[in-house]
Amino acid sequence: MTSFRVTGGKKLKGDIVPQGAKNEALQVIAAVLLTSDPVTIKNIPEIRDVRKLIELIELLGVNVEELNVESFRFTAKDIDLKYLDSIEFQEKAAALRGSIMILGPLLARFGKGKIPRPGGDKIGRRRLDTHFIGFEKLGARLSYSNNGFFEIEGKNLKGTYMHLDEASVTGTANIIMAAVLTEGETTLYNAACEPYIQQLCKMLNRMGAGIEGIGSNLLHIQGVDKLTGTEHTLLPDMIEIGSFIGMAAMTQSEITIKNCHIPELGIIPETFRRLGIEMEFRDDDIHIPGQEHYEIESFIDGSILTVSDAIWPGFTPDLLSVILVIATQAKGTVLIHQKMFESRLFFVDKLIDMGAQIILCDPHRATVIGLDRVFPLRGIQMTSPDIRAGVSLLIAAMSAEGESHIHNVEQIDRGYQYIDKRLNAIGAGIERIL
């Protein structure tokens, strides 16, 4: 198990460039299975989950060429569906939450696919019903075997109307990829409309798909017979951008986050501003000045601010952990309401051990009492439970007095590219211990 030894209290200074978007990468890489033509994808982050998906589709028969740093050409001409029955596939796919994304493309192009129950973060129930209900409405048949495999089959799929039971990002993406090669028109209502979904739809349209309504929760997909190759560049990772904003505030640092695609960030910057964090937009860069203090807003009637997650264009749940951490050193009180996952707030016990004033109301809500740095956090031993909690604990450790040890940082590596090296380059004190 790899660990970080973090020397707290160091101020950062300089520029940092966000990686390509992890969640977008998992979708568009799976989409290469929809065509036998070459597809080039640029700005792919060097992180564990993305590398595992690339390895998985390569073993499935996709020819993978690494053109240069963060750019790959994928050619899915000769796909070996028999590999889906192998023990190796079962082990590799089960270890990766993103493996679910290959089902839609395989169903659309080959009429069948299978996947073991995928792994990923332990943040509570993450049901897959939206994916499979969507496939079934297109005419596919689902079976779930005793050995833990989901199998889907359907040779003559037909477009239809469907109202998704939840605006699942991965569920929407999977159904879109199944529908683009399905006969007739498919209408998706209550579809997710995150920038990742918009990027996937734009990429598929360049490949010859017929998708209308991009950016809304109502999509019309006209099925086509064949898709061709294309080139696609990933957006910068909005979750990493938000993490850097919070990191700068907690460590009283002055940094500039480069090439942020600010219009794609939605209400993320404004949410951080409501916690008192100053920022300046410089063209497409976000400059965070060094701040000794920042104060949480109240609602207009004077009541305590609530920050909660919501489907896009609401605030992304992946940044609530960061918001919670930075509130510990603010002036004021905020209620954090994590609606989507019932286990994502359980890392707050480590912050309490560090000296934070937090009341865990229930699995979904925590009240953070910011004491304006009167009582600094102190370094402790802790373990990263998932990607987002892991980077939040790293932010806490970087701002704390003394030395902290964070174990199981493989979780952080799943979502953040060379995070220790990149932060050390602008002044952090993070040592990786193997």
N, C-alpha and C positions, 0 to 999 in steps of 0.2 A: 504494500500500500504506500503510495507516494504522499509526501506531506510538504507543506509550506511552513518555513520558519519566517515569521513576519516581524520586522522591527518597526514598531509603531512610531508615530509622531513626525514622520518625514513629510515635508511638503513637496508636491510635484511641481514641475515647471516645464512648459514646452508644448509641442504639437503631438497629437496622436491621431492616427487614421483608423476608423472603425473597419472591422472585417466585413466580408460579404454576409448577407443575412442567412443565418442557419436554417430557419424555418422555410424560407423560400428555396434554399438549395435542395432540401429533401424532396420538395414537390417537383421542381423542374428536372432534377436528375432522374427521378422516376419516369417523367414524361418522355424521356428519350426512347423508352420501350415502345412508344406509339408509332414509330417509323423505322424503316430500314435504312434511311438516309442519314448521313452524318449530322450531328448536332453539336455545335460548339458552345460551351458555357464558360463565361469569364467571371472573375472575382469570387471564385469558390473558396470558402474559408478552410484552412488546414486544421480541422477539429475532428475529434474522434467519431462522432455520430455520422458526419458527412463521409469521412474516409471508409467507415464500415459499410455504408450504403453503396459507395462506388465499388468496393470490393465484392459486395453481394451481387450487383448486377453484372460485374465482370465475370464472376463464376457462373452466372446464368447464361453467358455467351456474348455479352456486349464487348466490343472492342474498345478499349479505353486508351487514348493517347494523351499524355501530359505534354501540352504544347510549350508552356512556360509556367512561371509561378502563378498559381491560382487560375489557370486556363486549361480546359480539357476538351478533347473532341471525342464524342461517343458515337459509335456506330452499332446499332442493335439489329444487325442483318441476320445473324444465325443464332437464334435463341434455342437453348436446350431445355425444354419443359420438363424433361426427365430429372433434371437437377432438383426440381421442387420436391421430389420424393426422397432425396438423400438425407442422411443423418447430419451431414455437414450443413446443408441448407437449414435444417430445423434448428440447429444450435446457433448459427449465425443470425438468422432472422429473429429468433426468440430473444436475442440480446439487444435488439434495436427497435425502439418504438417506431422509427420512420420506415421500417420494412413494410408496414401496412400500405404504404403509398404505391407499391408495385402492383397491387391487386386490380385497380381500375384500368391501367394500361394493358395488363395481361388479359383481362376479360374482354376489353374492347378489340384487341388485335388478334387474340388467339382463341377467344371464347371460353377460357377457363383460367383459373389460378388458385393457388392455395398458400396459406401462411399459418405458421404457429402463432399462438397468442403472443403478441409482441411485448417486449420489456419496456425500459425507460424509467423515468423518475417515479419514486414512490411518494406520490403526493395525493393519494386517495384514488377513488374510483375514476377510471377513464374509459367509459364504455365505448363500444364500437358499433352500436346499433345503427347510428346514422349512416355509416358506410354501407352496411349490408341491407338495410331497408331500401336505400336508394338503388342498389344493384337489383334487388328483387323487383322493384317497381319498373325497372327497365326490361324485366323478363328473365332475369337470371335465377338460378336455384342455389340455395345455400344449404350446406350441411356442416355440422360440427362433430368431428369424430372423437372417440374416447381418448385418442392420443394427443388431443389438444390442438388439432388442425382445423382451421376454417377453410372450407373448400367452396368455390363459387364456379358455376358453369352456366353458359348460355350462348348458344350459337346464333340465334336470330333475335337479337335485342331490338326493341322498338322504343322510339322516343315517347315520352309521356309527360304529364304534369305531376309535379310532386311538391308538397309543402314540407320542408325539412323539419323534423321534430326539435332540432336545436341547430343554431348557426355555427356548427362545428367547422373549423378551418380545414382540418385534414379531411373530414367527411365531405365537405363541399368540393375540395380539390379532387378527391378520388372519384366522386360522381361525375364531375366535369370531364375528367379524363376518360371515364367509361362512355360518356354520352357523345363525345366528339366524333366517334366512328360508328355510332348507332343510327339506324335508319329512322328518318323523320325528325321532328322537333321535340326537344326536351325543354321543359320550363321548370326552373328551380326557384321556388319562393322561400323566403327566410334563409337565403344563402349567405354565408360569410362573405364579407367584402373587404377584408384586410388588404393592405398593399401587396402581400404575398400572393393572394388570390388574383388580384389585378395583374400582377406580373406574369403569373402562369397563363392567364387568359390571353394576354397580349402575345406571349410567346406562341401559344397554340394557334392563334389567328395568323401569325406570320408563317406558321407551318401549313396553313390552309384550312383551319377550322372556321366555323361560323358561329361566333359567340357574340351576343349583343347584351347590353345592360351592364357592361363592366364598370365596377365601382359602386353598384347598387346591390340591394339584396334580392333583386328579381332578374334572373338570367334566362335568356332564350338561346338555346344551343341547337343549331341546324346541323344534323349529322352529315358527314362527308364520307366518301369511299376510301380516301387515302390522305395521309399527311406527308409532308416533305421535310427536309432538313432546314435548319436555321442557325442563327447566332443569337445569343442571349447574354446579357450582363446582369448579375445580381445587384439588388439594392444594397446599400450599407445596412448593417444590422441595427435596427432601431433599439433593440434591447441593450446592446452594447453601448450605444450612444447614451441612453438613459443611465446606464451603470456608471459611465464616465462623468456625467453631470453630477450624480450623487457622490461619487468618489472625490471630485474636486471640492464640493461643499464640505464634506466631512473632514477632509485633510487641510482645509483652508488654503487650497492651492489655486494657482492661476494656470489654466491650460486652455488650449484651443483644439477643438475636435473638428477635424478636416472633412470636407466633402460629405456632408450629412444628408443631402437630399431633403432639406428642411420641409418642403411641402408634403412629404410622405410621412412625417412624424405625427400628424394629427394633433391631439391635445397633450402629448407628452411634455413638450416644453412648458406649456401653461400650467400643467399640474405641478411641476417642480417649482415654478414661480410662485404658486400659492403657498408653498412651504417657505417662501422668502429667499429662494436662490436666485441671484442675479445672473443674467446671461445677455449676451449681445450677439445678434446675427450679423456676420460679416460675409456678405454674398452667400455662399453655401456652407460657411463654417460657423460653428458656435463657440464663442469665447466666454469662458467662465472666469471672472476676476476672483482674486483671493478675498475671501470673506471671513472675518473673525466671528461674525454673528449673523444669523438669519432667523426670521420670525414667522411663525405659521399664521396664516390668515384665519379669521373667524368668518362664519356666514354673516350676511347683512344684519340679521337680527341679534348678532352677538353669540350665537350658539357655536358649539365646537365643530370644527371642520371635519367632514367625513370624506375619505378617499376610498373609492371602491372600484372594482374591476367591472367591465361590461364588454359586450360584443362591440366590434369596431363599428362606428368611429369613437366608441367609448375608450376608457383607459385600459391598456393591456394588462392582464393578470400577471404576466411575466416580470413586471416592474414593481409590483406591490411590495415585494420583499425589500427592494432597494429603498422605496419610499419609507417603509417602516424603520429601517436602520438610520437613515439620515434624520428622521424626526427625533431620534433620541438625543441629538445634540442641538436641536433647534430651541427657540423660545416659544413655548405654547404647547397646546395639546391637540392631538388629532386621533380620530377613530379610523382604523384601517379595517375595511370590510372586504374580505376575500370570499367572493360568492361561489366561485367555480370549483374549487378543490378544498376538501375538508382536512387535508393534512399539511397544507403549505405553510401554516403559521407555527407549527410545532418547533421550529428552530429558535423561537424567541427565548426559550429557556437558557440558551447560550448567551444571548444578549443580556439577560437578567444577571447571569453569573458575571458578566463583564461590568455590571453596575448600572445598566439601563433601567429606567423606570417604566415598566410595561405591565399592563394588566391584560392577561389573556382571558377574554370574556367567555369564549367558547371556541370550537374549532375554526370558526369563520371570522371572528372579530377580535381585535386587540386595540386597547387604548394606550397610546404612547404619550407620556408626560415628558416633554422636552424641558430640560433645566438649564438651557443656554450655556452649556459647557462648564457649569459650576462644578459638576462631578464628572470628570473625564472617564471614559471607558478604560478598563485595565486589561492587559493581555492575559489570556488563559489558553488551556488546551481544549480543542473542539474538533468535531468531525463534520464534514460537509454531507448533508443528507440528499441534496439534489442540486441541479445546475444553478438555479436562481438563488436559493438560500446560500449556496456555497460562495457565490461571488459577493453576496451581501455580508456574509461573515468575513470575507477578505477585506471589504471596505471598512467594516468595524475594526478589524485588527490593524489596518493601516493607520487608523486615527487614534488608536488606543495608546495608553502609556505602557511602556515595557514591551515584552516579547510575547508573541502568540504562536501557537502551533496549530495548523489546520490539517487534519488527516483526511484521507480519501479524496484528494484533490483531483483524482481521475474524473469525478463528477463535474468539476469546474472545467476540466479539459474537454469535456463533451460539448461544451457550448462556447468556449472562449479560446481563441487562437493565440498560443504563445503568450498567455496573459502575464506571466511573471517577467519574461524578457522585455515585453513592450512597456510594462509599467516601470521596470527598473531603469529603462532608457530615459525616463523623464523624472527619475529621482526616488522611486520606491525602494524599499529594503526587503525584498522577497527572495528567500533562498529555497530552491527546490531540493528536497531530501528524498532520495530514492530508497 
